[in-house]
Amino acid sequence: MTEQQQKTPSGAGTDLPDVSGLTLGILGGTGDQGKGLARRFGLAGHTVVIGSRKADRAQEAADDLGIASVRGAENAAAAREADVVIVAVPWDGHRATLESVRDELAGKIVVDCVNPLGFEKGKGMYALPVEEGSAAQQAAAVLPDSTVVAAFHHVSAKLLLDPAVDGMDLDVLVLGDVREATDTVQALAGRIPGMRGVYGGKLHNAHQVEAFTANLISINRRYKAHAGLRVTDV
């Protein structure tokens, strides 16, 4: 194995690229999930640029984390400066945000972790229909010059942000149509202690993964837990 490769955690079946030097941008990094991912990747040694519509709000989120390698910027600057960009915005602002930074994201891997979910009193969370099939497929349609990968849907924001939690103890399903891109995102997942990236299929399967978050929310509410996902035998 060369210096440019690292073995995937727990032997998931392939050698993955060395991603330790990548700068990450997180659009929606002021929300709990985006901020939690920024924290974990910053602790792993990555330069992270939290993006928001307002630079001062993004910088405030970065300051709250207190990690030297994490800073804030407007969405366009975060997208432009990063090697890989994670999209963690609310579903209702998903398309508009991506459209606003389409040029800055051209030629880059874009990791979409948005779950289109609704809530109905008495029935709980449920998956919303998406014209393109899924949030990740919508991202691919809006960003024809980017390589879209779906990942990090089932990661608990509360655990990501909790300083008492050292390891995440879960697998991240990674979906996409370009092997080099999914390998990169699997390797990024493995940068967070206890986390492992597992290839989960092509991008057209992202709907099932996004929708499954509604089931996990139901589990967590019933059992007062922060349930994740582990894939066995790989």
GIMOZI-V299995 format. One record per backbone hydrogen bond with DSSP energy under -0.5 kcal/mol. NH is the residue of the N-H (numbers start at 0). CO is the residue of the C=O. If there is no record, write none. Layout:
nh=NH co=CO
nh=NH co=CO
//
This chain:
nh=4 co=1
nh=5 co=15
nh=7 co=13
nh=10 co=7
nh=11 co=8
nh=15 co=5
nh=17 co=3
nh=18 co=16
nh=21 co=18
nh=23 co=46
nh=24 co=83
nh=25 co=48
nh=26 co=24
nh=26 co=85
nh=27 co=50
nh=28 co=25
nh=28 co=50
nh=30 co=27
nh=33 co=27
nh=34 co=30
nh=35 co=31
nh=36 co=32
nh=37 co=33
nh=38 co=34
nh=39 co=35
nh=40 co=36
nh=41 co=37
nh=42 co=38
nh=43 co=39
nh=44 co=41
nh=45 co=40
nh=47 co=45
nh=47 co=68
nh=48 co=23
nh=49 co=47
nh=49 co=70
nh=50 co=25
nh=51 co=72
nh=57 co=53
nh=58 co=54
nh=59 co=55
nh=60 co=56
nh=61 co=57
nh=62 co=58
nh=63 co=59
nh=64 co=60
nh=64 co=61
nh=65 co=61
nh=66 co=61
nh=69 co=66
nh=70 co=47
nh=72 co=49
nh=74 co=51
nh=77 co=73
nh=78 co=74
nh=79 co=75
nh=80 co=76
nh=81 co=77
nh=82 co=22
nh=83 co=22
nh=84 co=108
nh=85 co=24
nh=86 co=110
nh=87 co=26
nh=87 co=85
nh=92 co=89
nh=93 co=90
nh=96 co=92
nh=97 co=93
nh=98 co=94
nh=99 co=95
nh=100 co=96
nh=100 co=97
nh=101 co=98
nh=104 co=100
nh=105 co=101
nh=105 co=102
nh=106 co=144
nh=107 co=104
nh=108 co=82
nh=109 co=146
nh=110 co=84
nh=110 co=108
nh=111 co=109
nh=111 co=148
nh=112 co=86
nh=112 co=110
nh=115 co=113
nh=116 co=114
nh=117 co=125
nh=119 co=123
nh=122 co=119
nh=123 co=119
nh=125 co=117
nh=127 co=115
nh=132 co=129
nh=137 co=133
nh=138 co=134
nh=139 co=135
nh=140 co=136
nh=141 co=137
nh=142 co=138
nh=145 co=142
nh=146 co=107
nh=147 co=145
nh=148 co=109
nh=149 co=174
nh=150 co=111
nh=154 co=151
nh=155 co=153
nh=159 co=155
nh=160 co=156
nh=161 co=157
nh=162 co=160
nh=164 co=161
nh=165 co=163
nh=167 co=192
nh=169 co=193
nh=170 co=228
nh=171 co=195
nh=172 co=170
nh=173 co=197
nh=174 co=149
nh=175 co=200
nh=178 co=176
nh=181 co=177
nh=182 co=178
nh=183 co=179
nh=184 co=180
nh=185 co=181
nh=186 co=182
nh=187 co=183
nh=188 co=184
nh=189 co=185
nh=190 co=187
nh=191 co=188
nh=192 co=190
nh=194 co=191
nh=195 co=169
nh=196 co=185
nh=197 co=171
nh=199 co=173
nh=200 co=173
nh=204 co=201
nh=205 co=202
nh=207 co=204
nh=208 co=204
nh=209 co=205
nh=210 co=206
nh=211 co=207
nh=212 co=208
nh=212 co=209
nh=213 co=210
nh=214 co=210
nh=215 co=211
nh=216 co=212
nh=217 co=213
nh=218 co=214
nh=219 co=215
nh=220 co=216
nh=221 co=217
nh=222 co=218
nh=223 co=219
nh=224 co=219
nh=231 co=229
//
